């Protein structure tokens, strides 16, 4: 009993906190060393052809004519501009891959730094450790860019830096569409004129980027991005596509992705109409109750489940949200995020069997989507609780 009472003294609590700090710092340092090793390996390997996405980015950068208008492009305008800038700076496919990888290194470092700044080393360590399995895949894509912008924006919002939040969300939305619901955070109360300043900054930056989008692509560009160059099938890892594959449907290559079955613009729009309000409410509620991690996972998880496209790298959009949830005490939600991510990695190791429709392999994809459903339900359950109300 005396021993237990000693644990409750201020000195003992201070020692425990120091131990936790040192443990988080050690774990983070070890995980970042692994990140560096993986990124270094990709830096060497991307010198040649082979990464389908980097090859596609180079194709977009070097095709004559105007993107969207003279040839179809499935990437958002800010991505296209950045891809073209890297291609212009590097000049060859070999150097282009390495240049894009260096941008990914910067994005990865931004995510870790933003999490540590706003939620502490424990959140940064969670992200650094959990993201390792798919890091090679993410290093060969550009999904880390938008995750970095949202991580920075939410960290700035937590630190009450509304203008930085506005800039991060505007740029993130220009890179990918999924960060847009997070802009509802700017409407929440803030001391003095900070809310107004944040909203004005977001509108100004957003209008500038929208103007760039319109000048570059027009309405056809938005259609190509939303529909992934007008694709009609369900990507085989999506919630619907995986069930079709489980039922015996065959896969095919369409618009740069493996798809099955068929859908149309009406279904795509309908799914978006259902997902968008849920996603926006989740972020709004998360901002009001102090559950930003749950808000992130509910918002992004809903969009992914109600989408015709759910490629493996999209699971990378979730990990920073899981890290925030862990730091905010929503441990079960964070664990579900890590499990969904790990299962995604597992089926990438036998992806040929998934493509071929091998039943046990496809079952793993379906199981991952079931975990995603559980994750989203848990996130909404947390958000609907009347706890930690901030605003």
Secondary structure in CASP SS format (residue, H / E / C, confidence):
PFRMAT SS
TARGET T0000
AUTHOR 0000-0000-0000
METHOD secondary structure of the structure
MODEL  1
X C 1.00
X H 1.00
X H 1.00
X H 1.00
X H 1.00
X H 1.00
X H 1.00
X C 1.00
X C 1.00
X H 1.00
X H 1.00
X H 1.00
X H 1.00
X H 1.00
X H 1.00
X H 1.00
X H 1.00
X H 1.00
X H 1.00
X H 1.00
X H 1.00
X H 1.00
X H 1.00
X H 1.00
X H 1.00
X H 1.00
X H 1.00
X H 1.00
X H 1.00
X H 1.00
X H 1.00
X H 1.00
X H 1.00
X H 1.00
X H 1.00
X H 1.00
X H 1.00
X H 1.00
X H 1.00
X H 1.00
X H 1.00
X H 1.00
X H 1.00
X H 1.00
X H 1.00
X C 1.00
X C 1.00
X C 1.00
X C 1.00
X C 1.00
X C 1.00
X H 1.00
X H 1.00
X H 1.00
X H 1.00
X H 1.00
X H 1.00
X H 1.00
X H 1.00
X H 1.00
X H 1.00
X H 1.00
X C 1.00
X C 1.00
X C 1.00
X C 1.00
X E 1.00
X C 1.00
X C 1.00
X C 1.00
X E 1.00
X C 1.00
X C 1.00
X C 1.00
X C 1.00
X C 1.00
X H 1.00
X H 1.00
X H 1.00
X H 1.00
X H 1.00
X H 1.00
X H 1.00
X H 1.00
X H 1.00
X H 1.00
X H 1.00
X H 1.00
X H 1.00
X H 1.00
X C 1.00
X C 1.00
X H 1.00
X H 1.00
X H 1.00
X H 1.00
X H 1.00
X H 1.00
X H 1.00
X H 1.00
X H 1.00
X H 1.00
X H 1.00
X H 1.00
X H 1.00
X H 1.00
X H 1.00
X H 1.00
X H 1.00
X H 1.00
X H 1.00
X H 1.00
X H 1.00
X H 1.00
X H 1.00
X H 1.00
X H 1.00
X H 1.00
X H 1.00
X C 1.00
X H 1.00
X H 1.00
X H 1.00
X H 1.00
X H 1.00
X H 1.00
X H 1.00
X H 1.00
X H 1.00
X H 1.00
X C 1.00
X C 1.00
X C 1.00
X C 1.00
X H 1.00
X H 1.00
X H 1.00
X H 1.00
X H 1.00
X C 1.00
X C 1.00
X C 1.00
X H 1.00
X H 1.00
X H 1.00
X H 1.00
X H 1.00
X H 1.00
X H 1.00
X H 1.00
X H 1.00
X H 1.00
X H 1.00
X H 1.00
X H 1.00
X H 1.00
X H 1.00
X H 1.00
X C 1.00
X C 1.00
X C 1.00
X H 1.00
X H 1.00
X H 1.00
X H 1.00
X H 1.00
X H 1.00
X H 1.00
X H 1.00
X H 1.00
X H 1.00
X H 1.00
X H 1.00
X H 1.00
X H 1.00
X C 1.00
X C 1.00
X H 1.00
X H 1.00
X H 1.00
X H 1.00
X H 1.00
X H 1.00
X H 1.00
X H 1.00
X H 1.00
X H 1.00
X C 1.00
X C 1.00
X C 1.00
X C 1.00
X C 1.00
X C 1.00
X H 1.00
X H 1.00
X H 1.00
X H 1.00
X H 1.00
X H 1.00
X H 1.00
X H 1.00
X H 1.00
X H 1.00
X H 1.00
X H 1.00
X H 1.00
X H 1.00
X H 1.00
X H 1.00
X H 1.00
X H 1.00
X H 1.00
X H 1.00
X H 1.00
X H 1.00
X H 1.00
X C 1.00
X H 1.00
X H 1.00
X H 1.00
X H 1.00
X H 1.00
X H 1.00
X H 1.00
X H 1.00
X H 1.00
X C 1.00
X C 1.00
X C 1.00
X C 1.00
X C 1.00
X C 1.00
X C 1.00
X E 1.00
X E 1.00
X C 1.00
X C 1.00
X C 1.00
X H 1.00
X H 1.00
X H 1.00
X H 1.00
X H 1.00
X H 1.00
X H 1.00
X H 1.00
X C 1.00
X C 1.00
X C 1.00
X C 1.00
X C 1.00
X E 1.00
X E 1.00
X E 1.00
X C 1.00
X C 1.00
X E 1.00
X E 1.00
X E 1.00
X E 1.00
X C 1.00
X C 1.00
X C 1.00
X C 1.00
X H 1.00
X H 1.00
X H 1.00
X H 1.00
X H 1.00
X H 1.00
X H 1.00
X H 1.00
X H 1.00
X H 1.00
X H 1.00
X H 1.00
X H 1.00
X H 1.00
X H 1.00
X H 1.00
X H 1.00
X H 1.00
X H 1.00
X H 1.00
X H 1.00
X H 1.00
X H 1.00
X H 1.00
X H 1.00
X C 1.00
X C 1.00
X H 1.00
X H 1.00
X H 1.00
X H 1.00
X H 1.00
X H 1.00
X H 1.00
X H 1.00
X H 1.00
X H 1.00
X H 1.00
X H 1.00
X H 1.00
X H 1.00
X C 1.00
X C 1.00
X C 1.00
X C 1.00
X C 1.00
X C 1.00
X H 1.00
X H 1.00
X H 1.00
X H 1.00
X H 1.00
X H 1.00
X C 1.00
X H 1.00
X H 1.00
X H 1.00
X H 1.00
X H 1.00
X H 1.00
X H 1.00
X H 1.00
X H 1.00
X C 1.00
X C 1.00
X C 1.00
X H 1.00
X H 1.00
X H 1.00
X H 1.00
X H 1.00
X H 1.00
X H 1.00
X H 1.00
X H 1.00
X H 1.00
X H 1.00
X H 1.00
X H 1.00
X H 1.00
X H 1.00
X H 1.00
X H 1.00
X H 1.00
X C 1.00
X C 1.00
X H 1.00
X H 1.00
X H 1.00
X H 1.00
X H 1.00
X C 1.00
X C 1.00
X C 1.00
X H 1.00
X H 1.00
X H 1.00
X H 1.00
X H 1.00
X H 1.00
X H 1.00
X H 1.00
X H 1.00
X H 1.00
X H 1.00
X H 1.00
X H 1.00
X H 1.00
X H 1.00
X H 1.00
X H 1.00
X H 1.00
X H 1.00
X H 1.00
X H 1.00
X H 1.00
X H 1.00
X H 1.00
X H 1.00
X H 1.00
X C 1.00
X C 1.00
X C 1.00
X C 1.00
X C 1.00
X C 1.00
X C 1.00
END
